[in-house]
Amino acid sequence: MASLGNIPQNEKSKSFDIVETYNRLLHEDPEITMPVAAIEALIELLVQSSADTVYEFLDLVKTQSDYLKSRIPNSISLSAGTDLFQRYMISSMKPTSTGDFETVRQHLLSNGRLFVSRAKAARERIAAYGRHFVRDGSVVLTHGGSRVVGTLLGKAAEASKTGGNVRFKVIYVMNEARSAESKAVVSLLRAKGVPVATISEGAVGYAMGKVNLVIVGAEGVVENGGIISRLGTYQIALLAKAAGKPFYVAAESHKFVRLYPLGQYDLGIDQQVIEFETEDKKELTDDERKFADRTPTEEYFGSVDLPKPNAAVDAVDFTPPALVSALITETGVLTPSAVSEELISMWY
């Protein structure tokens, strides 16, 4: 993986800021995924490119992809999209692509846009497959802000409203660091008539006895069938396994990434989750200050301030394939062991 700051921009693309374009696309369309935003940014780059040959054109895509990945703290998800898009671009080139370069450019752009449209349509296809896992009377546990999981549960709810017999409930694990996102997901589900109970992350083990299945999303699906997802997913999977409850992952195939992590600390990204310190931080949040004001800290601990917790808002963890019951994708339902074969078919 490219390290921060070591990827030079191509001379012919200095006026185009792919990082700004990528962030703008994410801001303009809340429904877009990171891989698709990266691909659309590359398409905008190609539209503005002044490349004169096919090889220069493809080299520009690779250089800018590496540059984008070097500027994003957690680039696992977007790298799956950019790498696959590069492969798609190369494979879509006609054997006779040696004539007029403008014709070749239009062919590549046309195929690039087709790739994006298929990627965006994947969410609805996953929902169509996945809603059948949500059966009448079931209780589903989920967390995070996965759009594909939201679409899947929404489809199941719509099936109930249109005369189906699927009546289910959702237990949603709240994330204090992302409270706005958590509340939005809960509100959307309740608006569709789904009864939702919210619990803290510390109550997952307690609630697992009432759960029939767990459905989560993923930022990346790795070669061995494990997933990289929002911090906390791994512990939910462990608890589901211990309780004998199925743990399903809903993810688009453009999130399949050629990565084989051996554990939590082998993801190739720097995360500030565990930080050892010898001194307490002096600044306190409003809630911590209120707690400190009503707690006799001097009596028990002397004159010290309470430490400020590390929210780790953007952190992810790795859930190994042994904890994953099945992956729900737009091509169907896969076992974790089938991911490597799927990657081979996509790349070779």
C-alpha positions, 0 to 999 in steps of 0.5 A: 500500500502506498505510504502517505505523501510518496506518490507524485501526481502526473504532470498532465493532471496537476490541475485536477485534484482527485482527492478533492473530487473524491471527497466532493462526490461522497459529500454530494451523494450520501448513498454512494459507497467509497469504491464507487466514489473513487471510480467516479473520480477516476472517470472525471479524471479521464474526461479531463485528461490530456493523455495522447496514448493508451499506455499514458492513459492507463498509467495516469489511472494507476498513478492517480489511484495510488495518489488517492489511496495515499491520501485517505487514512483508511483506503481499504474499501476504495482500493478495492474499487480502484484496483478492480476498475483498472482491471476492468478498463484493461480487459474491456479494451478491444484487441484492435485498440491501436487506431485513433486514440480518441475512439479508444478514450470514448470506448474506455469512458463508456465502459467505465460508466457502465461499470459504475452503473452496475456497481450502483445497481448491486445494492438492490440485487443484494436486497432482493437476495437478502430479504429472504433471510429475514423470516416472519417473527425473527429478530435481527441484530445489526450495527453501523450505517451500511446502506446495503443492510438498510436497503435489505431490511427496507425491502423486507419491510416493504414485503410485509406491507404489500401483503407478505407475512414477514413481521420482524424486529431489529435490535440496533447497536448504537455507536456513541461516536456516530450518534447522528448516523445511528439515530438516522438508521433507526429513524428510517427503519421505524418509518418503514414500520419496523419495531427497533430497539436500541442498545449500547455496545456493552449490551450485545452479549445480553441481547444475543439470546433474543436474536435470530440472526445478525446482518452487517455490512463491510468495508472490504471482503478479503481473500480468505472470506473474512471481512473488514468492517466498522470497529465492533463487528468482530466482537459481535461476530464472536458473541453470535458464534458463541450463542449459535446465531448465524452471522451474515454479511451483505456486501457488493462484489466491488468491495472484494479486495486482494488482501490476506490479513493474518489478524487484527494488526495486519490490515496495512493501515494505521489506527489510533485505537489503543494508546498507552499514556503515562499522564491524564489529559486535562481537557474534559467533555461536558459530560465528564465535567458534570461527572467530575463535579459530582464525584469526590475524586480528590477524596479517593484519587487526589487532585486529578482530572478524569481521562478523556476517552478515545472515540476511535470514530473511523476505526475498523476491525477484521472478522475472520471467515470462521465467524461468517455464516455467509456473504450476501452479494449481487451475484448470490449467496457465497460461503467465505471459502468461495471468495477466493474463487470469485476474486480469481474469476474477477481478476483472471 
